[in-house]
Amino acid sequence: MIVPNAAPARMSEDERHAVSAAVESVLAADRWILGKAVQQFEEQFSHYLGFGSTVGVANGTDALVVAFGALELPVGSRVLVAANEGGYAAVACRLAGLEPVAMDVDELTMLPTSATAEAALRDSVCAIVVTHLHGEATDISELDQWRRAKGIALIEDCAQAAGARTNGNHLGFNADATTFSFYPTKNLAAVGDAGAVVFADATAAARARQLREYGWGERFRAELQGGRNSRLDELHAAVLLARLPYLDARNERRRAISARYRDAAAPLHLHGDAASTVAHHSVILSDQRSGLAAYLEQRGVSTAVHYPHLLQEMPGLGLVAPAATPVASRQRERKLSLPCFPELEESEIAHVVESLEEWHATAAAATAL
């Protein structure tokens, strides 16, 4: 049996029908850019989240770039980003003319804390990006208090955490801006690249609407610097609007699958809060990662490492004198993502569980010798 790590083409019959109808509705319309579907999705997504003004953009990276511009972060200033975030937020910083500064993360949550942020703090830091890796809904209220005391803007990157909640609120409730990616493998997915940024302040949202379309005020007249072509397509907006009602149920299914792995992998360290995660990835931390990955591959179970390189190991980001990140460094050597998406078949889940249990039994027997 082959168990894929992701399979975006798999959908329930009901969801596939809704998506097909959405696509047909766009083909029948006479406006394919920034039309009715984009407006409806922006309104419905803000309603779903329970806060803010949503601005649809072309992808998750642009969501961050547009957020930086709409919040008017000074060009040349610095932004704190987690060393383990895969480089996405750091690339967005560079695209916006900002300098990313790497922070270490917490051992359990894999997210930065007020302590790791303080350790990385330096002159000219104007913002912090908190990337909710793997779909974890982690309470960052202490970090939020820290950044407010420092006068630093907070951007929550929820590219992997659409639908995640903490303390009864969706992630981003207290942020200045919250960004999303709707890449085809995300919890809420389009059929290509798409993204959105949600603002607490309506004035910032209005600036973002200009920035996503060349900085235009009136049509064909650029008024804001930093404008770009980053419009959410009608097609993707219609698909997202059709799939939004399924998001909570899909996340619940991800949680259930991850819980099955958690039970099977109890001797290993399976990251995450079982009650709050939306399990974009189901991550094991193992000191024998290479051996485990090879064993699972032999059994037909696809795995991945999210992410193999820290920010300071990517020369293209040009980090200057990054802070020490010992926790992120240790975790990077141990992380392994298991297949976790709602359309996994019961037989596939059972095969992954059986493979994990067999691996543990084999490893335990070898240790006993």
PyMOL commands that set and color helices and strands:
alter all, ss='L'
color gray80, all
select helices_A, chain A and resi 13-27+36-49+60-70+88-95+114-120+133-135+141-150+202-211+234-264+289-298+311-313+315-317+326-332+346-368
alter helices_A, ss='H'
color red, helices_A
select strands_A, chain A and resi 53-57+78-82+99-103+125-131+153-157+165-166+169-170+177-181+195-199+269-270+282-285+335-338
alter strands_A, ss='S'
color yellow, strands_A
deselect
rebuild
show_as cartoon
